[in-house]
Amino acid sequence: MDNIAIHRLISAAQRFLRTSRRKSIPADACLRIAGEFLAVGSGLKPGFLYDYNAAGAVDVLNYCLALRQLGLTSGMASLYVFELGGSVLLLNLEHSIQRLEMLIGRKDANFPAVDVSANRALPAVCSPAVRDQIRCHLSDILQQLKVLRHSSGDMVHKLLSPPEWNLCTLFGTLLGYPLPYWFDTSKGFENCLALTPLRVYTVKACCSRVAGGINLTVYSFSVPECVLGEVEDCLDTWLEELQNGFRGQSDFSDLTFSTKTVSLAAVAL
C-alpha cells in the first residue's frame, strides 16, 4: 500500500478535529491520531478513546471518513464511532466482538480484573462474584455490538450503560487492556493505588503507512506488582495474542515491549 503524505493527514485532523479557530492541533498529535485509527483498523488493538481535545463524536466520525478518502483503508470499514459515558470511543467492531466472546468464555483463572477499591489496603485480583458481574456487563455490551453488524459505520452509535456499571472496567476492556481495574462504585470512585508499586507496560510500533514512519505507543497500562504472581499467565496470553495480531498485518513494524516500575502519589482512573 502507498504511504500517506504527512501534510494530508495533518490537514484532515485540523479540518475535522480542531475545536478552536485560535488553537490548532500540533502536527505530531495529528500524526499520532492517524496512527491510532490505523492501529484499530489493522487489528493491533480493538479500540481507541479519543481524548486529545473536545472534538465530539460527529467530528471524529467525519475524520474517520476522511481517512478512508485519503486511502488509509486498512480495516477502516470495520471502524465504528461510539458515545459511551460522555466519551468518544472508536472500535473495530469485529475485533471487539471476537475479543468479548473470548473473554466472556474464559475460566476465572484467565479472566482476571484487579480490585483497587479505596477501602483495600492493597490491590487484589477480583473475587469470583465480581468477575461474574463484569461478565454480565460485558455480555450486555457484546449483544449491543452484534446488533450493529448489519448497520452502517457511517454514523455515530451509542453504547448504553446503566449508572451502576463501572465505566473504568468497561473502557479498560474495550480498549484491549489485559487487566482492567475495578472498584466498588457504590462506595465511591477513589482507589488504593497511591504509593503502590506499579509495573508499567509499554508497547510501541512504527507506523510505516505514514510517510517517514511514526513511532506509536500502541498500549500503555499498569499492573500492581503485588498481584503479578497471580496474573502472569494472563499477561503472557495477552502478549501472545498481540504478537499474533501484529504478524497478521502490514501497516506497522518494529513491535517493542518494555516495562518499568513506578510509585505515584496519586493515580487517576
Summary of the structure (lengths in Angstrom):
residues: 269
radius of gyration: 18.6
end to end distance: 38.3
largest distance: 53.5
contacts: 831
relative contact order: 0.16
helix: 42%
strand: 23%
